Amino acid sequence: MKKFLKFKLLPFLIFIILKLLYLSYRKKIKGEVELLKEKGNVLVFWHSKMLPIIPFLGKRKIVALVSMSEDGELISNVLKRFGYIMVRGSSSRGGAKAVVKLLKKLKEGKSVAITPDGPRGPSRNFQKGALILSFKTGKKIIPLSYKSSKSYFFNSWDRFELPLPFSKIEIIIGKPYIVKNSEDDFSEDKINMEKILNALEK
């Protein structure tokens, strides 16, 4: 019964709440929306900025990387209701296997969504998973973020942002980025992507 409540009922309630919140927002899309129609791109956004990007990207059959933790199981069940395809793993657990699975999905023409500072941070520290995927496949990294007129910020490691109901939301799709440096040194790409993602909010 406890597992049913946490992994079935709770994800359903979260899904309904997120969907209703998203429908309440006064939305404006900025950037190259056509990029989202392309097959096999790597979509990245900070962990704190998942809302309203999750419902915005829903129904596109995008592959999402979700951690192996219990919280990851809950999130996975929410994302499935939005139409995402799951790959489980993170930098700390199942990371190598997850990268192999994501590479396969990209080569099949599916786009992949990653929070490059998740699931535990440090906040806005771009980890190399998305960079490896782009380097090995030549696929574009598409940065996403949003601005909200009114938000609540949680006291979490990433100051998770929740746009309040009926807020004005501007979802921003940044210019594509392709990793060109050596696989042994992603330091320049890491810095570039951190600057690009942060700049989308300005």
C-alpha beads as a LAMMPS data file, in Angstrom:
LAMMPS data file: protein, C-alpha beads

202 atoms
201 bonds

1 atom types
1 bond types

-500.0 500.0 xlo xhi
-500.0 500.0 ylo yhi
-500.0 500.0 zlo zhi

Masses

1 110.0

Atoms # bond

1 1 1 0.000 0.000 0.000
2 1 1 2.842 2.401 0.869
3 1 1 4.550 1.751 -2.490
4 1 1 1.258 2.246 -4.325
5 1 1 0.756 5.628 -2.647
6 1 1 4.319 6.831 -3.340
7 1 1 4.957 5.437 -6.819
8 1 1 1.457 5.359 -8.345
9 1 1 -0.975 7.727 -6.639
10 1 1 1.515 10.510 -5.770
11 1 1 2.996 10.681 -9.313
12 1 1 -0.538 10.892 -10.729
13 1 1 -1.412 13.780 -8.374
14 1 1 1.862 15.573 -9.198
15 1 1 1.155 15.139 -12.906
16 1 1 -2.316 16.671 -12.551
17 1 1 -0.978 19.598 -10.506
18 1 1 1.850 20.305 -12.969
19 1 1 -0.513 20.110 -15.925
20 1 1 -3.006 22.492 -14.318
21 1 1 -0.203 24.890 -13.390
22 1 1 1.144 24.805 -16.943
23 1 1 -2.314 25.482 -18.392
24 1 1 -2.660 28.494 -16.080
25 1 1 0.549 30.140 -17.279
26 1 1 0.460 32.951 -19.836
27 1 1 3.160 31.531 -22.086
28 1 1 5.453 33.055 -24.677
29 1 1 8.034 31.022 -26.589
30 1 1 11.294 32.684 -27.595
31 1 1 13.955 31.174 -29.865
32 1 1 14.129 28.524 -32.566
33 1 1 11.124 26.280 -31.863
34 1 1 11.886 24.363 -35.067
35 1 1 14.947 22.878 -33.321
36 1 1 12.613 20.846 -31.113
37 1 1 11.135 19.179 -34.197
38 1 1 14.550 17.894 -35.261
39 1 1 15.422 14.313 -34.397
40 1 1 18.303 13.326 -32.165
41 1 1 19.270 16.472 -30.257
42 1 1 20.485 16.779 -26.648
43 1 1 18.193 19.110 -24.690
44 1 1 19.656 20.602 -21.503
45 1 1 18.246 22.781 -18.713
46 1 1 19.230 23.373 -15.092
47 1 1 17.653 21.144 -12.438
48 1 1 16.085 24.194 -10.770
49 1 1 14.371 25.184 -14.034
50 1 1 12.504 21.948 -14.774
51 1 1 9.132 23.679 -14.528
52 1 1 7.467 24.491 -16.859
53 1 1 9.923 22.869 -19.298
54 1 1 8.771 19.321 -18.442
55 1 1 5.180 19.834 -19.675
56 1 1 6.402 22.076 -22.523
57 1 1 8.511 19.219 -23.926
58 1 1 5.864 16.585 -23.200
59 1 1 4.239 14.440 -25.927
60 1 1 7.394 14.680 -28.083
61 1 1 8.596 11.161 -27.137
62 1 1 11.794 12.622 -25.664
63 1 1 14.137 10.350 -23.717
64 1 1 14.753 11.549 -20.144
65 1 1 17.680 10.591 -17.911
66 1 1 16.436 9.998 -14.355
67 1 1 18.433 8.879 -11.327
68 1 1 18.268 5.360 -9.838
69 1 1 17.072 6.649 -6.443
70 1 1 13.576 6.295 -4.966
71 1 1 12.954 9.953 -5.770
72 1 1 14.040 9.130 -9.314
73 1 1 11.406 6.382 -9.439
74 1 1 8.735 8.887 -8.414
75 1 1 9.923 11.442 -11.015
76 1 1 10.099 8.704 -13.644
77 1 1 6.443 7.827 -13.090
78 1 1 5.480 11.499 -13.438
79 1 1 7.452 11.945 -16.661
80 1 1 5.942 8.826 -18.223
81 1 1 2.520 10.454 -17.901
82 1 1 3.852 13.425 -19.889
83 1 1 4.969 11.073 -22.663
84 1 1 8.686 10.773 -21.924
85 1 1 10.769 7.632 -22.484
86 1 1 12.898 6.698 -19.448
87 1 1 16.588 5.871 -19.113
88 1 1 17.654 5.355 -15.497
89 1 1 21.086 6.320 -14.177
90 1 1 23.216 9.247 -13.001
91 1 1 26.812 10.280 -12.477
92 1 1 26.871 8.409 -9.159
93 1 1 24.833 5.283 -9.981
94 1 1 24.611 3.505 -13.317
95 1 1 26.225 6.409 -15.166
96 1 1 28.269 4.476 -17.755
97 1 1 25.368 2.178 -18.668
98 1 1 23.037 5.165 -18.915
99 1 1 25.382 6.936 -21.371
100 1 1 25.468 3.821 -23.585
101 1 1 21.656 3.665 -23.590
102 1 1 21.371 7.382 -24.390
103 1 1 23.867 7.075 -27.241
104 1 1 21.736 4.290 -28.681
105 1 1 18.582 6.399 -28.407
106 1 1 20.266 9.363 -30.118
107 1 1 21.452 7.151 -32.977
108 1 1 17.872 5.911 -33.322
109 1 1 16.835 9.529 -33.909
110 1 1 15.307 10.269 -30.507
111 1 1 16.096 13.468 -28.639
112 1 1 17.406 13.262 -25.073
113 1 1 16.666 15.595 -22.133
114 1 1 19.233 16.052 -19.359
115 1 1 19.570 18.311 -16.311
116 1 1 23.385 18.625 -16.394
117 1 1 23.695 19.646 -12.730
118 1 1 21.335 16.957 -11.425
119 1 1 20.329 15.047 -9.487
120 1 1 22.406 16.357 -6.553
121 1 1 24.525 19.233 -7.853
122 1 1 26.538 21.288 -7.340
123 1 1 23.949 23.712 -8.618
124 1 1 24.604 25.028 -12.146
125 1 1 27.745 22.948 -12.483
126 1 1 27.576 21.485 -15.999
127 1 1 28.556 17.818 -15.726
128 1 1 30.037 16.153 -18.773
129 1 1 27.302 13.636 -19.680
130 1 1 25.626 15.849 -22.296
131 1 1 29.041 16.852 -23.663
132 1 1 30.035 13.206 -24.161
133 1 1 26.785 12.516 -26.002
134 1 1 27.306 15.457 -28.348
135 1 1 30.985 14.638 -28.925
136 1 1 30.392 10.974 -29.745
137 1 1 27.381 11.534 -32.027
138 1 1 27.942 15.018 -33.468
139 1 1 24.441 15.930 -32.262
140 1 1 23.474 19.452 -31.229
141 1 1 23.088 20.512 -27.602
142 1 1 19.964 22.669 -27.316
143 1 1 19.882 24.829 -24.151
144 1 1 16.503 25.704 -22.614
145 1 1 15.372 27.906 -19.765
146 1 1 12.538 30.250 -18.814
147 1 1 11.705 33.523 -17.093
148 1 1 8.719 33.878 -14.803
149 1 1 6.942 37.012 -13.584
150 1 1 6.256 35.434 -10.175
151 1 1 7.977 32.401 -8.633
152 1 1 8.449 30.594 -5.348
153 1 1 11.982 29.353 -4.617
154 1 1 12.401 26.253 -2.437
155 1 1 15.114 26.029 0.200
156 1 1 16.831 23.174 -1.671
157 1 1 20.389 22.627 -2.930
158 1 1 19.476 24.227 -6.278
159 1 1 16.844 26.749 -5.040
160 1 1 14.254 24.942 -7.143
161 1 1 11.950 27.432 -8.852
162 1 1 8.182 27.018 -9.021
163 1 1 6.394 29.623 -11.161
164 1 1 3.192 30.620 -9.399
165 1 1 -0.220 30.016 -11.009
166 1 1 -1.194 32.484 -13.764
167 1 1 2.345 33.862 -14.011
168 1 1 3.732 35.213 -17.273
169 1 1 6.207 32.608 -18.550
170 1 1 8.758 33.112 -21.299
171 1 1 10.249 29.772 -22.386
172 1 1 13.582 30.318 -24.119
173 1 1 15.209 27.988 -26.650
174 1 1 18.882 28.887 -27.050
175 1 1 21.133 28.525 -30.067
176 1 1 22.493 25.004 -30.725
177 1 1 25.964 24.061 -29.503
178 1 1 28.158 21.240 -30.816
179 1 1 31.120 19.883 -28.847
180 1 1 34.306 20.039 -30.910
181 1 1 37.043 19.635 -28.294
182 1 1 38.913 16.466 -27.376
183 1 1 37.047 13.919 -25.265
184 1 1 39.911 14.135 -22.768
185 1 1 39.237 17.803 -22.065
186 1 1 35.708 19.181 -21.952
187 1 1 36.689 22.094 -19.670
188 1 1 36.116 24.770 -22.331
189 1 1 32.793 23.280 -23.393
190 1 1 31.699 22.999 -19.757
191 1 1 32.392 26.716 -19.166
192 1 1 30.702 27.656 -22.433
193 1 1 27.537 25.728 -21.599
194 1 1 27.317 27.157 -18.080
195 1 1 27.534 30.679 -19.524
196 1 1 24.997 29.917 -22.252
197 1 1 22.402 28.415 -19.876
198 1 1 22.779 31.215 -17.309
199 1 1 22.575 33.894 -20.010
200 1 1 19.166 32.617 -21.164
201 1 1 17.641 33.954 -17.934
202 1 1 18.982 37.502 -18.385

Bonds

1 1 1 2
2 1 2 3
3 1 3 4
4 1 4 5
5 1 5 6
6 1 6 7
7 1 7 8
8 1 8 9
9 1 9 10
10 1 10 11
11 1 11 12
12 1 12 13
13 1 13 14
14 1 14 15
15 1 15 16
16 1 16 17
17 1 17 18
18 1 18 19
19 1 19 20
20 1 20 21
21 1 21 22
22 1 22 23
23 1 23 24
24 1 24 25
25 1 25 26
26 1 26 27
27 1 27 28
28 1 28 29
29 1 29 30
30 1 30 31
31 1 31 32
32 1 32 33
33 1 33 34
34 1 34 35
35 1 35 36
36 1 36 37
37 1 37 38
38 1 38 39
39 1 39 40
40 1 40 41
41 1 41 42
42 1 42 43
43 1 43 44
44 1 44 45
45 1 45 46
46 1 46 47
47 1 47 48
48 1 48 49
49 1 49 50
50 1 50 51
51 1 51 52
52 1 52 53
53 1 53 54
54 1 54 55
55 1 55 56
56 1 56 57
57 1 57 58
58 1 58 59
59 1 59 60
60 1 60 61
61 1 61 62
62 1 62 63
63 1 63 64
64 1 64 65
65 1 65 66
66 1 66 67
67 1 67 68
68 1 68 69
69 1 69 70
70 1 70 71
71 1 71 72
72 1 72 73
73 1 73 74
74 1 74 75
75 1 75 76
76 1 76 77
77 1 77 78
78 1 78 79
79 1 79 80
80 1 80 81
81 1 81 82
82 1 82 83
83 1 83 84
84 1 84 85
85 1 85 86
86 1 86 87
87 1 87 88
88 1 88 89
89 1 89 90
90 1 90 91
91 1 91 92
92 1 92 93
93 1 93 94
94 1 94 95
95 1 95 96
96 1 96 97
97 1 97 98
98 1 98 99
99 1 99 100
100 1 100 101
101 1 101 102
102 1 102 103
103 1 103 104
104 1 104 105
105 1 105 106
106 1 106 107
107 1 107 108
108 1 108 109
109 1 109 110
110 1 110 111
111 1 111 112
112 1 112 113
113 1 113 114
114 1 114 115
115 1 115 116
116 1 116 117
117 1 117 118
118 1 118 119
119 1 119 120
120 1 120 121
121 1 121 122
122 1 122 123
123 1 123 124
124 1 124 125
125 1 125 126
126 1 126 127
127 1 127 128
128 1 128 129
129 1 129 130
130 1 130 131
131 1 131 132
132 1 132 133
133 1 133 134
134 1 134 135
135 1 135 136
136 1 136 137
137 1 137 138
138 1 138 139
139 1 139 140
140 1 140 141
141 1 141 142
142 1 142 143
143 1 143 144
144 1 144 145
145 1 145 146
146 1 146 147
147 1 147 148
148 1 148 149
149 1 149 150
150 1 150 151
151 1 151 152
152 1 152 153
153 1 153 154
154 1 154 155
155 1 155 156
156 1 156 157
157 1 157 158
158 1 158 159
159 1 159 160
160 1 160 161
161 1 161 162
162 1 162 163
163 1 163 164
164 1 164 165
165 1 165 166
166 1 166 167
167 1 167 168
168 1 168 169
169 1 169 170
170 1 170 171
171 1 171 172
172 1 172 173
173 1 173 174
174 1 174 175
175 1 175 176
176 1 176 177
177 1 177 178
178 1 178 179
179 1 179 180
180 1 180 181
181 1 181 182
182 1 182 183
183 1 183 184
184 1 184 185
185 1 185 186
186 1 186 187
187 1 187 188
188 1 188 189
189 1 189 190
190 1 190 191
191 1 191 192
192 1 192 193
193 1 193 194
194 1 194 195
195 1 195 196
196 1 196 197
197 1 197 198
198 1 198 199
199 1 199 200
200 1 200 201
201 1 201 202
